[in-house]
Amino acid sequence: MHRNATYGMFQNQISNRIAFSKFVGLLASNETWLLDFQISVPLPGKTPIRPYVEFTAYDDLDKETWNSTGKKLIYNLGLELQVIPDRLEMFFNLAQSSIVTDYQDGTNGGGIF
């Protein structure tokens, strides 16, 4: 199914090249080191929705062309919908670092949509 696509219908899949990050699109392909901290918290009862938060840092993040602020840590948070528990989940990003948003909408030279 064209895994890890950087264009087309499958571009928004979670990529195994960036620590299963939930950021939309390819921010970078890093081959040195990457730190990605993700937490998903189940809600009480049998609710199939879980809030999640993710923090990512990697070598030279502050030197990326789209990182105009020089920040060394980016974040994103949202909701996870478990369609089939532990088999099929959908992630809905609700908020993320402003530099990532600017890159994705083309403000900082990006534009993935």
C-alpha positions as CSV (number, residue, x, y, z in Angstrom):
1,M,0.0,0.0,0.0
2,H,2.9,2.4,-0.7
3,R,4.1,2.6,2.9
4,N,6.0,5.6,4.0
5,A,4.8,7.7,1.0
6,T,5.7,11.3,0.9
7,Y,2.9,12.2,-1.6
8,G,-0.5,11.1,-2.6
9,M,-3.3,9.4,-0.7
10,F,-1.0,7.4,1.6
11,Q,1.2,10.3,2.7
12,N,-0.5,10.6,6.0
13,Q,0.3,7.0,7.3
14,I,2.4,6.7,10.3
15,S,6.0,6.2,9.1
16,N,8.3,3.6,10.5
17,R,11.3,5.9,9.5
18,I,10.4,8.5,12.1
19,A,9.7,6.5,15.3
20,F,6.0,5.9,14.5
21,S,5.4,9.7,14.9
22,K,1.9,11.0,14.6
23,F,2.9,14.2,12.9
24,V,1.3,14.6,9.5
25,G,3.7,14.2,6.6
26,L,7.4,13.8,6.5
27,L,9.2,16.4,8.5
28,A,12.7,14.9,8.1
29,S,14.5,11.7,7.5
30,N,17.0,11.3,10.3
31,E,19.7,8.7,10.4
32,T,21.6,9.7,13.5
33,W,19.5,9.9,16.7
34,L,15.9,10.6,17.4
35,L,14.0,10.9,20.7
36,D,10.3,10.5,20.5
37,F,8.1,10.3,23.7
38,Q,4.5,9.4,23.2
39,I,1.8,8.7,25.8
40,S,-1.8,7.7,25.2
41,V,-4.2,7.5,28.1
42,P,-7.3,5.4,28.2
43,L,-10.5,7.0,29.4
44,P,-12.7,5.4,32.0
45,G,-15.2,2.8,30.8
46,K,-15.3,1.3,27.3
47,T,-14.7,4.5,25.4
48,P,-12.7,3.8,22.3
49,I,-11.2,7.3,22.4
50,R,-7.8,8.1,24.0
51,P,-6.1,11.4,24.3
52,Y,-2.4,11.4,23.3
53,V,0.6,13.7,23.4
54,E,3.9,13.3,21.6
55,F,7.3,15.1,22.0
56,T,10.0,14.7,19.4
57,A,13.6,15.8,19.3
58,Y,16.4,14.8,16.9
59,D,19.8,15.7,15.8
60,D,19.8,19.0,13.8
61,L,16.1,19.7,14.4
62,D,17.1,23.3,15.2
63,K,18.9,23.5,11.8
64,E,16.0,22.3,9.6
65,T,15.2,24.9,6.9
66,W,11.5,25.0,8.1
67,N,12.5,25.6,11.8
68,S,12.8,29.3,11.8
69,T,12.8,29.6,15.6
70,G,15.7,27.1,16.2
71,K,13.6,25.1,18.7
72,K,15.0,21.7,19.7
73,L,11.7,20.0,20.7
74,I,8.4,19.8,18.8
75,Y,5.1,18.4,20.1
76,N,1.7,17.3,19.0
77,L,-1.4,16.2,20.8
78,G,-4.8,14.9,19.8
79,L,-7.2,12.0,20.1
80,E,-6.8,8.4,19.1
81,L,-9.9,6.4,18.0
82,Q,-9.5,2.7,18.4
83,V,-11.6,1.2,15.6
84,I,-10.3,-2.3,16.2
85,P,-8.3,-2.3,19.5
86,D,-4.5,-2.9,19.0
87,R,-5.1,-3.4,15.3
88,L,-6.6,-0.3,13.7
89,E,-6.3,3.1,15.2
90,M,-7.0,6.6,13.8
91,F,-5.3,9.6,15.1
92,F,-6.7,13.1,15.0
93,N,-4.2,15.9,15.7
94,L,-5.7,18.8,17.6
95,A,-2.7,20.9,18.3
96,Q,1.1,20.9,17.5
97,S,4.1,23.1,17.5
98,S,3.5,26.3,15.5
99,I,6.6,25.8,13.4
100,V,5.3,22.4,12.2
101,T,2.0,24.0,11.3
102,D,3.7,26.8,9.4
103,Y,5.8,24.3,7.5
104,Q,2.8,22.1,6.6
105,D,0.7,25.0,5.3
106,G,3.6,26.5,3.3
107,T,4.4,29.5,5.5
108,N,8.0,28.3,6.1
109,G,8.6,26.9,2.6
110,G,6.9,23.6,3.1
111,G,3.4,22.7,2.1
112,I,2.4,19.1,2.1
113,F,-1.2,19.4,1.2
